[in-house]
Amino acid sequence: MARQKTISSIDAAIIKTEEDLTKANAKYDKLANELQTLRKQRREHEAKMILDAYEKSGKSLNKIMIFLGV
């Protein structure tokens, strides 16, 4: 027969699990912020590439918008 846990050992396990969950949430928040920052950097880089291509093309804004179907 399995040995029953004491209330104090259960409480200790609850406290440890809560601490682990807090750490996991903090890590998640940090990674989510990092992902958001990286996505913003990618959008900015793509926007710069588009602007550079537009300036080099010599085309009018209207022609580019028609080409893009906007």
Secondary structure, DSSP 8 states (H G I E B T S, - for coil): ------HHHHHHHHHHHHHHHHHHHHHHHHHHHHHHHHHHHHHHHHHHHHHHHHHHH---HHHHHHHHT-
